[in-house]
Amino acid sequence: MIGCTEAIRQLWEYLDDTVDADDRVLVEEHLARCRTCCGELEFAKELRRMLSRRSSDDLPADVLQRLSHTIEELGT
Ligand SMILES: [Zn+2]
């Protein structure tokens, strides 16, 4: 089973449906068992919804803060 870092790294591709079939299974498997990443999935979905509606300039400060924190945690 893949770890949280791996799962979150693939989260965006997963949401975009561009992830490999094999990786998709691994991500789903992880999300089904990991509460932490389930929260990340909800967050990513919400963020995508907002991004599709308006420009990133309009994102609430707390969302931007959380996003940059998530990216920092991934070490990117
Ligand atoms: Zn996880």
N, CA, C, O and the ligand as a Tripos MOL2 file, in Angstrom:
@<TRIPOS>MOLECULE
protein
  305   303    77     0     0
PROTEIN
NO_CHARGES

@<TRIPOS>ATOM
      1 N           0.8350   -1.2050    0.0000 N.3       1 MET1
      2 CA          0.0000    0.0000    0.0000 C.3       1 MET1
      3 C           0.8730    1.2600    0.0000 C.2       1 MET1
      4 O           1.8950    1.3190    0.6840 O.2       1 MET1
      5 N           0.4630    2.2460   -0.7620 N.am      2 ILE2
      6 CA          1.2480    3.4750   -0.8770 C.3       2 ILE2
      7 C           1.0500    4.3540    0.3500 C.2       2 ILE2
      8 O           0.0630    4.2110    1.0720 O.2       2 ILE2
      9 N           1.9880    5.2590    0.5830 N.am      3 GLY3
     10 CA          1.9070    6.1630    1.7230 C.3       3 GLY3
     11 C           1.1290    7.4190    1.3940 C.2       3 GLY3
     12 O           0.7060    7.6310    0.2570 O.2       3 GLY3
     13 N           0.9460    8.2590    2.4230 N.am      4 CYS4
     14 CA          0.1580    9.4850    2.2750 C.3       4 CYS4
     15 C           0.7810   10.4310    1.2430 C.2       4 CYS4
     16 O           0.0760   10.9980    0.4080 O.2       4 CYS4
     17 N           2.0890   10.5930    1.3040 N.am      5 THR5
     18 CA          2.7570   11.5170    0.3920 C.3       5 THR5
     19 C           2.4950   11.1140   -1.0580 C.2       5 THR5
     20 O           2.1770   11.9420   -1.9120 O.2       5 THR5
     21 N           2.6400    9.8200   -1.3010 N.am      6 GLU6
     22 CA          2.4150    9.2930   -2.6440 C.3       6 GLU6
     23 C           0.9600    9.5120   -3.0830 C.2       6 GLU6
     24 O           0.6850    9.9230   -4.2100 O.2       6 GLU6
     25 N           0.0500    9.2250   -2.1640 N.am      7 ALA7
     26 CA         -1.3740    9.3520   -2.4870 C.3       7 ALA7
     27 C          -1.7430   10.7950   -2.8120 C.2       7 ALA7
     28 O          -2.4640   11.0640   -3.7730 O.2       7 ALA7
     29 N          -1.2320   11.7280   -1.9850 N.am      8 ILE8
     30 CA         -1.5710   13.1320   -2.1950 C.3       8 ILE8
     31 C          -0.9140   13.6520   -3.4700 C.2       8 ILE8
     32 O          -1.4770   14.4880   -4.1760 O.2       8 ILE8
     33 N           0.2660   13.1520   -3.7490 N.am      9 ARG9
     34 CA          0.9650   13.5690   -4.9600 C.3       9 ARG9
     35 C           0.1420   13.2130   -6.2080 C.2       9 ARG9
     36 O           0.1780   13.9220   -7.2140 O.2       9 ARG9
     37 N          -0.5860   12.1190   -6.1220 N.am     10 GLN10
     38 CA         -1.3550   11.6610   -7.2860 C.3      10 GLN10
     39 C          -2.7930   12.1570   -7.2550 C.2      10 GLN10
     40 O          -3.5830   11.8870   -8.1600 O.2      10 GLN10
     41 N          -3.1170   12.8980   -6.1820 N.am     11 LEU11
     42 CA         -4.5030   13.2900   -5.9750 C.3      11 LEU11
     43 C          -5.0670   14.1250   -7.1200 C.2      11 LEU11
     44 O          -6.2020   13.9270   -7.5550 O.2      11 LEU11
     45 N          -4.2520   15.0590   -7.5950 N.am     12 TRP12
     46 CA         -4.7400   15.9650   -8.6490 C.3      12 TRP12
     47 C          -4.9430   15.2130   -9.9500 C.2      12 TRP12
     48 O          -5.9430   15.4110  -10.6400 O.2      12 TRP12
     49 N          -3.9990   14.3530  -10.2830 N.am     13 GLU13
     50 CA         -4.1600   13.5370  -11.4820 C.3      13 GLU13
     51 C          -5.3670   12.6270  -11.3420 C.2      13 GLU13
     52 O          -6.1070   12.3770  -12.2950 O.2      13 GLU13
     53 N          -5.5380   12.1450  -10.1310 N.am     14 TYR14
     54 CA         -6.6820   11.2870   -9.8540 C.3      14 TYR14
     55 C          -7.9850   12.0400  -10.1230 C.2      14 TYR14
     56 O          -8.9010   11.5140  -10.7560 O.2      14 TYR14
     57 N          -8.0520   13.2700   -9.6350 N.am     15 LEU15
     58 CA         -9.2490   14.0870   -9.8240 C.3      15 LEU15
     59 C          -9.4300   14.4730  -11.2910 C.2      15 LEU15
     60 O         -10.5540   14.6440  -11.7640 O.2      15 LEU15
     61 N          -8.3170   14.6080  -11.9990 N.am     16 ASP16
     62 CA         -8.3680   14.9650  -13.4190 C.3      16 ASP16
     63 C          -8.6010   13.7590  -14.3180 C.2      16 ASP16
     64 O          -8.7940   13.8930  -15.5260 O.2      16 ASP16
     65 N          -8.5800   12.5840  -13.7070 N.am     17 ASP17
     66 CA         -8.7400   11.3510  -14.4670 C.3      17 ASP17
     67 C          -7.5870   11.1090  -15.4230 C.2      17 ASP17
     68 O          -7.7600   10.4650  -16.4580 O.2      17 ASP17
     69 N          -6.4120   11.6220  -15.0830 N.am     18 THR18
     70 CA         -5.2480   11.4100  -15.9400 C.3      18 THR18
     71 C          -4.2670   10.4260  -15.3080 C.2      18 THR18
     72 O          -3.2120   10.1370  -15.8740 O.2      18 THR18
     73 N          -4.6210    9.9170  -14.1370 N.am     19 VAL19
     74 CA         -3.7430    9.0000  -13.4370 C.3      19 VAL19
     75 C          -3.7780    7.6150  -14.1120 C.2      19 VAL19
     76 O          -4.8020    7.2120  -14.6650 O.2      19 VAL19
     77 N          -2.6660    6.9070  -14.0600 N.am     20 ASP20
     78 CA         -2.6230    5.5550  -14.6240 C.3      20 ASP20
     79 C          -3.6290    4.6550  -13.9070 C.2      20 ASP20
     80 O          -3.9260    4.8520  -12.7290 O.2      20 ASP20
     81 N          -4.1390    3.6790  -14.6260 N.am     21 ALA21
     82 CA         -5.1290    2.7700  -14.0390 C.3      21 ALA21
     83 C          -4.5760    2.0830  -12.7940 C.2      21 ALA21
     84 O          -5.2800    1.9420  -11.7940 O.2      21 ALA21
     85 N          -3.3210    1.6580  -12.8550 N.am     22 ASP22
     86 CA         -2.6970    0.9860  -11.7140 C.3      22 ASP22
     87 C          -2.5960    1.9200  -10.5160 C.2      22 ASP22
     88 O          -2.8980    1.5420   -9.3840 O.2      22 ASP22
     89 N          -2.1580    3.1660  -10.7950 N.am     23 ASP23
     90 CA         -2.0040    4.1390   -9.7200 C.3      23 ASP23
     91 C          -3.3570    4.5280   -9.1390 C.2      23 ASP23
     92 O          -3.4990    4.7600   -7.9380 O.2      23 ASP23
     93 N          -4.3390    4.5910  -10.0200 N.am     24 ARG24
     94 CA         -5.6900    4.9500   -9.5970 C.3      24 ARG24
     95 C          -6.1930    3.9640   -8.5280 C.2      24 ARG24
     96 O          -6.7750    4.3640   -7.5200 O.2      24 ARG24
     97 N          -5.9580    2.6940   -8.7690 N.am     25 VAL25
     98 CA         -6.3630    1.6630   -7.8120 C.3      25 VAL25
     99 C          -5.6560    1.8790   -6.4760 C.2      25 VAL25
    100 O          -6.2660    1.7820   -5.4110 O.2      25 VAL25
    101 N          -4.3590    2.1730   -6.5530 N.am     26 LEU26
    102 CA         -3.5690    2.3820   -5.3370 C.3      26 LEU26
    103 C          -4.0600    3.6010   -4.5570 C.2      26 LEU26
    104 O          -4.1490    3.5730   -3.3290 O.2      26 LEU26
    105 N          -4.3750    4.6630   -5.2840 N.am     27 VAL27
    106 CA         -4.8680    5.8750   -4.6240 C.3      27 VAL27
    107 C          -6.2150    5.6060   -3.9720 C.2      27 VAL27
    108 O          -6.4500    5.9950   -2.8280 O.2      27 VAL27
    109 N          -7.0890    4.9470   -4.6980 N.am     28 GLU28
    110 CA         -8.4150    4.6430   -4.1480 C.3      28 GLU28
    111 C          -8.3050    3.7440   -2.9220 C.2      28 GLU28
    112 O          -9.0190    3.9130   -1.9330 O.2      28 GLU28
    113 N          -7.3980    2.7950   -3.0180 N.am     29 GLU29
    114 CA         -7.1860    1.8810   -1.9070 C.3      29 GLU29
    115 C          -6.7240    2.6450   -0.6620 C.2      29 GLU29
    116 O          -7.1700    2.3930    0.4570 O.2      29 GLU29
    117 N          -5.8200    3.5810   -0.9070 N.am     30 HIS30
    118 CA         -5.2910    4.3760    0.1930 C.3      30 HIS30
    119 C          -6.3770    5.2790    0.7870 C.2      30 HIS30
    120 O          -6.5380    5.3560    2.0050 O.2      30 HIS30
    121 N          -7.1170    5.9600   -0.0950 N.am     31 LEU31
    122 CA         -8.1430    6.9000    0.3620 C.3      31 LEU31
    123 C          -9.2410    6.1930    1.1500 C.2      31 LEU31
    124 O          -9.8480    6.7730    2.0500 O.2      31 LEU31
    125 N          -9.4840    4.9470    0.8010 N.am     32 ALA32
    126 CA        -10.5230    4.1920    1.4930 C.3      32 ALA32
    127 C         -10.1350    3.8970    2.9350 C.2      32 ALA32
    128 O         -10.9980    3.7020    3.7910 O.2      32 ALA32
    129 N          -8.8440    3.8670    3.1970 N.am     33 ARG33
    130 CA         -8.3700    3.4760    4.5280 C.3      33 ARG33
    131 C          -7.8160    4.6150    5.3470 C.2      33 ARG33
    132 O          -7.7530    4.5310    6.5740 O.2      33 ARG33
    133 N          -7.4060    5.7000    4.6670 N.am     34 CYS34
    134 CA         -6.7000    6.7650    5.3680 C.3      34 CYS34
    135 C          -7.5960    7.9880    5.5720 C.2      34 CYS34
    136 O          -8.0420    8.6130    4.6100 O.2      34 CYS34
    137 N          -7.8450    8.3080    6.8090 N.am     35 ARG35
    138 CA         -8.6970    9.4590    7.1330 C.3      35 ARG35
    139 C          -8.0180   10.7600    6.7580 C.2      35 ARG35
    140 O          -8.6790   11.6900    6.2960 O.2      35 ARG35
    141 N          -6.7320   10.8410    6.9460 N.am     36 THR36
    142 CA         -6.0000   12.0600    6.6320 C.3      36 THR36
    143 C          -6.1770   12.4350    5.1650 C.2      36 THR36
    144 O          -6.4940   13.5760    4.8310 O.2      36 THR36
    145 N          -5.9690   11.4600    4.3120 N.am     37 CYS37
    146 CA         -6.0410   11.7320    2.8820 C.3      37 CYS37
    147 C          -7.4730   11.9070    2.4080 C.2      37 CYS37
    148 O          -7.7130   12.5770    1.4040 O.2      37 CYS37
    149 N          -8.4120   11.3240    3.1020 N.am     38 CYS38
    150 CA         -9.8180   11.5530    2.7810 C.3      38 CYS38
    151 C         -10.1260   13.0350    2.9350 C.2      38 CYS38
    152 O         -10.8480   13.6240    2.1300 O.2      38 CYS38
    153 N          -9.5620   13.6280    3.9900 N.am     39 GLY39
    154 CA         -9.7310   15.0590    4.2080 C.3      39 GLY39
    155 C          -9.0980   15.8460    3.0810 C.2      39 GLY39
    156 O          -9.6550   16.8420    2.6180 O.2      39 GLY39
    157 N          -7.9250   15.3960    2.6360 N.am     40 GLU40
    158 CA         -7.2370   16.0620    1.5320 C.3      40 GLU40
    159 C          -8.0440   15.9690    0.2500 C.2      40 GLU40
    160 O          -8.0910   16.9170   -0.5350 O.2      40 GLU40
    161 N          -8.6740   14.8330    0.0430 N.am     41 LEU41
    162 CA         -9.4810   14.6470   -1.1660 C.3      41 LEU41
    163 C         -10.6420   15.6310   -1.1880 C.2      41 LEU41
    164 O         -10.9100   16.2620   -2.2100 O.2      41 LEU41
    165 N         -11.3280   15.7580   -0.0580 N.am     42 GLU42
    166 CA        -12.4410   16.7090    0.0400 C.3      42 GLU42
    167 C         -11.9450   18.1240   -0.1950 C.2      42 GLU42
    168 O         -12.5810   18.9150   -0.8910 O.2      42 GLU42
    169 N         -10.7930   18.4290    0.3990 N.am     43 PHE43
    170 CA        -10.1960   19.7520    0.2380 C.3      43 PHE43
    171 C          -9.8580   20.0210   -1.2290 C.2      43 PHE43
    172 O         -10.1570   21.0940   -1.7520 O.2      43 PHE43
    173 N          -9.2420   19.0580   -1.8800 N.am     44 ALA44
    174 CA         -8.8440   19.2130   -3.2770 C.3      44 ALA44
    175 C         -10.0610   19.3640   -4.1830 C.2      44 ALA44
    176 O         -10.0550   20.1600   -5.1220 O.2      44 ALA44
    177 N         -11.0890   18.6010   -3.8920 N.am     45 LYS45
    178 CA        -12.3250   18.7020   -4.6840 C.3      45 LYS45
    179 C         -12.9230   20.0980   -4.5650 C.2      45 LYS45
    180 O         -13.3240   20.7190   -5.5490 O.2      45 LYS45
    181 N         -12.9680   20.5650   -3.3160 N.am     46 GLU46
    182 CA        -13.5310   21.8840   -3.0390 C.3      46 GLU46
    183 C         -12.7200   22.9700   -3.7420 C.2      46 GLU46
    184 O         -13.2750   23.8970   -4.3330 O.2      46 GLU46
    185 N         -11.4120   22.8370   -3.6670 N.am     47 LEU47
    186 CA        -10.5180   23.8150   -4.2760 C.3      47 LEU47
    187 C         -10.7110   23.8470   -5.7890 C.2      47 LEU47
    188 O         -10.7760   24.9160   -6.3950 O.2      47 LEU47
    189 N         -10.8010   22.6720   -6.3840 N.am     48 ARG48
    190 CA        -10.9940   22.5940   -7.8320 C.3      48 ARG48
    191 C         -12.2950   23.2660   -8.2430 C.2      48 ARG48
    192 O         -12.3600   23.9620   -9.2570 O.2      48 ARG48
    193 N         -13.3330   23.0450   -7.4360 N.am     49 ARG49
    194 CA        -14.6260   23.6280   -7.7090 C.3      49 ARG49
    195 C         -14.5180   25.1550   -7.7130 C.2      49 ARG49
    196 O         -15.0760   25.8350   -8.5740 O.2      49 ARG49
    197 N         -13.7880   25.6660   -6.7320 N.am     50 MET50
    198 CA        -13.6270   27.1090   -6.6250 C.3      50 MET50
    199 C         -12.7770   27.6550   -7.7560 C.2      50 MET50
    200 O         -13.0590   28.7200   -8.3040 O.2      50 MET50
    201 N         -11.7370   26.9150   -8.0980 N.am     51 LEU51
    202 CA        -10.8370   27.3700   -9.1600 C.3      51 LEU51
    203 C         -11.5540   27.4090  -10.5000 C.2      51 LEU51
    204 O         -11.2680   28.2660  -11.3360 O.2      51 LEU51
    205 N         -12.4740   26.4930  -10.7050 N.am     52 SER52
    206 CA        -13.1800   26.4500  -11.9740 C.3      52 SER52
    207 C         -14.1930   27.5890  -12.0620 C.2      52 SER52
    208 O         -14.6380   27.9480  -13.1520 O.2      52 SER52
    209 N         -14.5470   28.1440  -10.9320 N.am     53 ARG53
    210 CA        -15.5430   29.2070  -10.8930 C.3      53 ARG53
    211 C         -14.9360   30.5960  -10.9850 C.2      53 ARG53
    212 O         -15.4860   31.4840  -11.6370 O.2      53 ARG53
    213 N         -13.8330   30.7710  -10.3470 N.am     54 ARG54
    214 CA        -13.2650   32.1200  -10.3010 C.3      54 ARG54
    215 C         -11.7440   32.0680  -10.3880 C.2      54 ARG54
    216 O         -11.1430   30.9940  -10.3420 O.2      54 ARG54
    217 N         -11.1360   33.2310  -10.5130 N.am     55 SER55
    218 CA         -9.6850   33.2790  -10.5960 C.3      55 SER55
    219 C          -9.0740   33.0160   -9.2230 C.2      55 SER55
    220 O          -9.7150   33.2260   -8.1940 O.2      55 SER55
    221 N          -7.8260   32.5530   -9.2240 N.am     56 SER56
    222 CA         -7.1700   32.2090   -7.9710 C.3      56 SER56
    223 C          -6.9660   33.4400   -7.0850 C.2      56 SER56
    224 O          -6.7490   33.3140   -5.8800 O.2      56 SER56
    225 N          -7.0370   34.6250   -7.6860 N.am     57 ASP57
    226 CA         -6.8980   35.8450   -6.8970 C.3      57 ASP57
    227 C          -8.0230   35.9920   -5.8750 C.2      57 ASP57
    228 O          -7.8790   36.6460   -4.8420 O.2      57 ASP57
    229 N          -9.1510   35.3560   -6.2050 N.am     58 ASP58
    230 CA        -10.3160   35.4880   -5.3470 C.3      58 ASP58
    231 C         -10.4000   34.4130   -4.2730 C.2      58 ASP58
    232 O         -11.3300   34.4060   -3.4660 O.2      58 ASP58
    233 N          -9.4290   33.5050   -4.2630 N.am     59 LEU59
    234 CA         -9.4670   32.4490   -3.2580 C.3      59 LEU59
    235 C          -9.3470   33.0350   -1.8530 C.2      59 LEU59
    236 O          -8.5400   33.9320   -1.6080 O.2      59 LEU59
    237 N         -10.1580   32.5170   -0.9390 N.am     60 PRO60
    238 CA        -10.0410   32.9840    0.4440 C.3      60 PRO60
    239 C          -8.6440   32.7200    0.9940 C.2      60 PRO60
    240 O          -8.0040   31.7320    0.6330 O.2      60 PRO60
    241 N          -8.1770   33.6010    1.8640 N.am     61 ALA61
    242 CA         -6.8230   33.5080    2.3960 C.3      61 ALA61
    243 C          -6.5620   32.1710    3.0860 C.2      61 ALA61
    244 O          -5.4730   31.6080    2.9740 O.2      61 ALA61
    245 N          -7.5690   31.6680    3.8010 N.am     62 ASP62
    246 CA         -7.3400   30.4170    4.5350 C.3      62 ASP62
    247 C          -7.1580   29.2350    3.5970 C.2      62 ASP62
    248 O          -6.4280   28.2940    3.9090 O.2      62 ASP62
    249 N          -7.8220   29.2820    2.4490 N.am     63 VAL63
    250 CA         -7.6600   28.2010    1.4720 C.3      63 VAL63
    251 C          -6.2670   28.2520    0.8590 C.2      63 VAL63
    252 O          -5.5970   27.2280    0.7250 O.2      63 VAL63
    253 N          -5.8380   29.4580    0.4880 N.am     64 LEU64
    254 CA         -4.4970   29.6230   -0.0730 C.3      64 LEU64
    255 C          -3.4330   29.1700    0.9160 C.2      64 LEU64
    256 O          -2.4470   28.5300    0.5510 O.2      64 LEU64
    257 N          -3.6590   29.5210    2.1770 N.am     65 GLN65
    258 CA         -2.7240   29.1670    3.2270 C.3      65 GLN65
    259 C          -2.6430   27.6460    3.3680 C.2      65 GLN65
    260 O          -1.5560   27.0840    3.4930 O.2      65 GLN65
    261 N          -3.7820   27.0010    3.3460 N.am     66 ARG66
    262 CA         -3.8150   25.5580    3.5060 C.3      66 ARG66
    263 C          -3.1710   24.8770    2.2900 C.2      66 ARG66
    264 O          -2.4780   23.8690    2.4190 O.2      66 ARG66
    265 N          -3.4160   25.4480    1.1250 N.am     67 LEU67
    266 CA         -2.8390   24.8770   -0.0880 C.3      67 LEU67
    267 C          -1.3200   24.9660   -0.0540 C.2      67 LEU67
    268 O          -0.6350   23.9890   -0.3550 O.2      67 LEU67
    269 N          -0.7930   26.1230    0.3090 N.am     68 SER68
    270 CA          0.6600   26.2660    0.3490 C.3      68 SER68
    271 C           1.2530   25.3900    1.4360 C.2      68 SER68
    272 O           2.3710   24.8920    1.2980 O.2      68 SER68
    273 N           0.5020   25.1990    2.5240 N.am     69 HIS69
    274 CA          0.9640   24.3170    3.5970 C.3      69 HIS69
    275 C           1.0430   22.8730    3.0880 C.2      69 HIS69
    276 O           2.0070   22.1600    3.3680 O.2      69 HIS69
    277 N           0.0330   22.4570    2.3490 N.am     70 THR70
    278 CA         -0.0040   21.1020    1.7960 C.3      70 THR70
    279 C           1.1690   20.8960    0.8370 C.2      70 THR70
    280 O           1.8300   19.8580    0.8580 O.2      70 THR70
    281 N           1.4130   21.8960    0.0030 N.am     71 ILE71
    282 CA          2.5100   21.8050   -0.9570 C.3      71 ILE71
    283 C           3.8560   21.7420   -0.2330 C.2      71 ILE71
    284 O           4.7510   20.9950   -0.6290 O.2      71 ILE71
    285 N           3.9860   22.5290    0.8210 N.am     72 GLU72
    286 CA          5.1960   22.5020    1.6330 C.3      72 GLU72
    287 C           5.4310   21.1250    2.2200 C.2      72 GLU72
    288 O           6.5550   20.6230    2.2230 O.2      72 GLU72
    289 N           4.3650   20.5180    2.7170 N.am     73 GLU73
    290 CA          4.4660   19.2070    3.3380 C.3      73 GLU73
    291 C           4.9280   18.1530    2.3350 C.2      73 GLU73
    292 O           5.5860   17.1790    2.6990 O.2      73 GLU73
    293 N           4.5800   18.3590    1.0940 N.am     74 LEU74
    294 CA          4.9740   17.4180    0.0490 C.3      74 LEU74
    295 C           6.4140   17.6520   -0.3750 C.2      74 LEU74
    296 O           6.9980   16.8360   -1.0880 O.2      74 LEU74
    297 N           6.9810   18.7600    0.0620 N.am     75 GLY75
    298 CA          8.3610   19.0530   -0.2530 C.3      75 GLY75
    299 C           8.5740   19.4580   -1.6870 C.2      75 GLY75
    300 O           9.6450   19.2230   -2.2450 O.2      75 GLY75
    301 N           7.5780   20.0600   -2.2930 N.am     76 THR76
    302 CA          7.7210   20.5020   -3.6750 C.3      76 THR76
    303 C           8.0290   21.9800   -3.7310 C.2      76 THR76
    304 O           8.1850   22.5380   -4.8170 O.2      76 THR76
    305 ZN         -3.0600    8.9290    3.7220 Zn       77 ZN77
@<TRIPOS>BOND
     1     1     2 1
     2     2     3 1
     3     3     4 2
     4     3     5 am
     5     5     6 1
     6     6     7 1
     7     7     8 2
     8     7     9 am
     9     9    10 1
    10    10    11 1
    11    11    12 2
    12    11    13 am
    13    13    14 1
    14    14    15 1
    15    15    16 2
    16    15    17 am
    17    17    18 1
    18    18    19 1
    19    19    20 2
    20    19    21 am
    21    21    22 1
    22    22    23 1
    23    23    24 2
    24    23    25 am
    25    25    26 1
    26    26    27 1
    27    27    28 2
    28    27    29 am
    29    29    30 1
    30    30    31 1
    31    31    32 2
    32    31    33 am
    33    33    34 1
    34    34    35 1
    35    35    36 2
    36    35    37 am
    37    37    38 1
    38    38    39 1
    39    39    40 2
    40    39    41 am
    41    41    42 1
    42    42    43 1
    43    43    44 2
    44    43    45 am
    45    45    46 1
    46    46    47 1
    47    47    48 2
    48    47    49 am
    49    49    50 1
    50    50    51 1
    51    51    52 2
    52    51    53 am
    53    53    54 1
    54    54    55 1
    55    55    56 2
    56    55    57 am
    57    57    58 1
    58    58    59 1
    59    59    60 2
    60    59    61 am
    61    61    62 1
    62    62    63 1
    63    63    64 2
    64    63    65 am
    65    65    66 1
    66    66    67 1
    67    67    68 2
    68    67    69 am
    69    69    70 1
    70    70    71 1
    71    71    72 2
    72    71    73 am
    73    73    74 1
    74    74    75 1
    75    75    76 2
    76    75    77 am
    77    77    78 1
    78    78    79 1
    79    79    80 2
    80    79    81 am
    81    81    82 1
    82    82    83 1
    83    83    84 2
    84    83    85 am
    85    85    86 1
    86    86    87 1
    87    87    88 2
    88    87    89 am
    89    89    90 1
    90    90    91 1
    91    91    92 2
    92    91    93 am
    93    93    94 1
    94    94    95 1
    95    95    96 2
    96    95    97 am
    97    97    98 1
    98    98    99 1
    99    99   100 2
   100    99   101 am
   101   101   102 1
   102   102   103 1
   103   103   104 2
   104   103   105 am
   105   105   106 1
   106   106   107 1
   107   107   108 2
   108   107   109 am
   109   109   110 1
   110   110   111 1
   111   111   112 2
   112   111   113 am
   113   113   114 1
   114   114   115 1
   115   115   116 2
   116   115   117 am
   117   117   118 1
   118   118   119 1
   119   119   120 2
   120   119   121 am
   121   121   122 1
   122   122   123 1
   123   123   124 2
   124   123   125 am
   125   125   126 1
   126   126   127 1
   127   127   128 2
   128   127   129 am
   129   129   130 1
   130   130   131 1
   131   131   132 2
   132   131   133 am
   133   133   134 1
   134   134   135 1
   135   135   136 2
   136   135   137 am
   137   137   138 1
   138   138   139 1
   139   139   140 2
   140   139   141 am
   141   141   142 1
   142   142   143 1
   143   143   144 2
   144   143   145 am
   145   145   146 1
   146   146   147 1
   147   147   148 2
   148   147   149 am
   149   149   150 1
   150   150   151 1
   151   151   152 2
   152   151   153 am
   153   153   154 1
   154   154   155 1
   155   155   156 2
   156   155   157 am
   157   157   158 1
   158   158   159 1
   159   159   160 2
   160   159   161 am
   161   161   162 1
   162   162   163 1
   163   163   164 2
   164   163   165 am
   165   165   166 1
   166   166   167 1
   167   167   168 2
   168   167   169 am
   169   169   170 1
   170   170   171 1
   171   171   172 2
   172   171   173 am
   173   173   174 1
   174   174   175 1
   175   175   176 2
   176   175   177 am
   177   177   178 1
   178   178   179 1
   179   179   180 2
   180   179   181 am
   181   181   182 1
   182   182   183 1
   183   183   184 2
   184   183   185 am
   185   185   186 1
   186   186   187 1
   187   187   188 2
   188   187   189 am
   189   189   190 1
   190   190   191 1
   191   191   192 2
   192   191   193 am
   193   193   194 1
   194   194   195 1
   195   195   196 2
   196   195   197 am
   197   197   198 1
   198   198   199 1
   199   199   200 2
   200   199   201 am
   201   201   202 1
   202   202   203 1
   203   203   204 2
   204   203   205 am
   205   205   206 1
   206   206   207 1
   207   207   208 2
   208   207   209 am
   209   209   210 1
   210   210   211 1
   211   211   212 2
   212   211   213 am
   213   213   214 1
   214   214   215 1
   215   215   216 2
   216   215   217 am
   217   217   218 1
   218   218   219 1
   219   219   220 2
   220   219   221 am
   221   221   222 1
   222   222   223 1
   223   223   224 2
   224   223   225 am
   225   225   226 1
   226   226   227 1
   227   227   228 2
   228   227   229 am
   229   229   230 1
   230   230   231 1
   231   231   232 2
   232   231   233 am
   233   233   234 1
   234   234   235 1
   235   235   236 2
   236   235   237 am
   237   237   238 1
   238   238   239 1
   239   239   240 2
   240   239   241 am
   241   241   242 1
   242   242   243 1
   243   243   244 2
   244   243   245 am
   245   245   246 1
   246   246   247 1
   247   247   248 2
   248   247   249 am
   249   249   250 1
   250   250   251 1
   251   251   252 2
   252   251   253 am
   253   253   254 1
   254   254   255 1
   255   255   256 2
   256   255   257 am
   257   257   258 1
   258   258   259 1
   259   259   260 2
   260   259   261 am
   261   261   262 1
   262   262   263 1
   263   263   264 2
   264   263   265 am
   265   265   266 1
   266   266   267 1
   267   267   268 2
   268   267   269 am
   269   269   270 1
   270   270   271 1
   271   271   272 2
   272   271   273 am
   273   273   274 1
   274   274   275 1
   275   275   276 2
   276   275   277 am
   277   277   278 1
   278   278   279 1
   279   279   280 2
   280   279   281 am
   281   281   282 1
   282   282   283 1
   283   283   284 2
   284   283   285 am
   285   285   286 1
   286   286   287 1
   287   287   288 2
   288   287   289 am
   289   289   290 1
   290   290   291 1
   291   291   292 2
   292   291   293 am
   293   293   294 1
   294   294   295 1
   295   295   296 2
   296   295   297 am
   297   297   298 1
   298   298   299 1
   299   299   300 2
   300   299   301 am
   301   301   302 1
   302   302   303 1
   303   303   304 2
@<TRIPOS>SUBSTRUCTURE
     1 MET1         2 RESIDUE 1 A MET
     2 ILE2         6 RESIDUE 1 A ILE
     3 GLY3        10 RESIDUE 1 A GLY
     4 CYS4        14 RESIDUE 1 A CYS
     5 THR5        18 RESIDUE 1 A THR
     6 GLU6        22 RESIDUE 1 A GLU
     7 ALA7        26 RESIDUE 1 A ALA
     8 ILE8        30 RESIDUE 1 A ILE
     9 ARG9        34 RESIDUE 1 A ARG
    10 GLN10       38 RESIDUE 1 A GLN
    11 LEU11       42 RESIDUE 1 A LEU
    12 TRP12       46 RESIDUE 1 A TRP
    13 GLU13       50 RESIDUE 1 A GLU
    14 TYR14       54 RESIDUE 1 A TYR
    15 LEU15       58 RESIDUE 1 A LEU
    16 ASP16       62 RESIDUE 1 A ASP
    17 ASP17       66 RESIDUE 1 A ASP
    18 THR18       70 RESIDUE 1 A THR
    19 VAL19       74 RESIDUE 1 A VAL
    20 ASP20       78 RESIDUE 1 A ASP
    21 ALA21       82 RESIDUE 1 A ALA
    22 ASP22       86 RESIDUE 1 A ASP
    23 ASP23       90 RESIDUE 1 A ASP
    24 ARG24       94 RESIDUE 1 A ARG
    25 VAL25       98 RESIDUE 1 A VAL
    26 LEU26      102 RESIDUE 1 A LEU
    27 VAL27      106 RESIDUE 1 A VAL
    28 GLU28      110 RESIDUE 1 A GLU
    29 GLU29      114 RESIDUE 1 A GLU
    30 HIS30      118 RESIDUE 1 A HIS
    31 LEU31      122 RESIDUE 1 A LEU
    32 ALA32      126 RESIDUE 1 A ALA
    33 ARG33      130 RESIDUE 1 A ARG
    34 CYS34      134 RESIDUE 1 A CYS
    35 ARG35      138 RESIDUE 1 A ARG
    36 THR36      142 RESIDUE 1 A THR
    37 CYS37      146 RESIDUE 1 A CYS
    38 CYS38      150 RESIDUE 1 A CYS
    39 GLY39      154 RESIDUE 1 A GLY
    40 GLU40      158 RESIDUE 1 A GLU
    41 LEU41      162 RESIDUE 1 A LEU
    42 GLU42      166 RESIDUE 1 A GLU
    43 PHE43      170 RESIDUE 1 A PHE
    44 ALA44      174 RESIDUE 1 A ALA
    45 LYS45      178 RESIDUE 1 A LYS
    46 GLU46      182 RESIDUE 1 A GLU
    47 LEU47      186 RESIDUE 1 A LEU
    48 ARG48      190 RESIDUE 1 A ARG
    49 ARG49      194 RESIDUE 1 A ARG
    50 MET50      198 RESIDUE 1 A MET
    51 LEU51      202 RESIDUE 1 A LEU
    52 SER52      206 RESIDUE 1 A SER
    53 ARG53      210 RESIDUE 1 A ARG
    54 ARG54      214 RESIDUE 1 A ARG
    55 SER55      218 RESIDUE 1 A SER
    56 SER56      222 RESIDUE 1 A SER
    57 ASP57      226 RESIDUE 1 A ASP
    58 ASP58      230 RESIDUE 1 A ASP
    59 LEU59      234 RESIDUE 1 A LEU
    60 PRO60      238 RESIDUE 1 A PRO
    61 ALA61      242 RESIDUE 1 A ALA
    62 ASP62      246 RESIDUE 1 A ASP
    63 VAL63      250 RESIDUE 1 A VAL
    64 LEU64      254 RESIDUE 1 A LEU
    65 GLN65      258 RESIDUE 1 A GLN
    66 ARG66      262 RESIDUE 1 A ARG
    67 LEU67      266 RESIDUE 1 A LEU
    68 SER68      270 RESIDUE 1 A SER
    69 HIS69      274 RESIDUE 1 A HIS
    70 THR70      278 RESIDUE 1 A THR
    71 ILE71      282 RESIDUE 1 A ILE
    72 GLU72      286 RESIDUE 1 A GLU
    73 GLU73      290 RESIDUE 1 A GLU
    74 LEU74      294 RESIDUE 1 A LEU
    75 GLY75      298 RESIDUE 1 A GLY
    76 THR76      302 RESIDUE 1 A THR
    77 ZN77       305 GROUP 0 **** ****
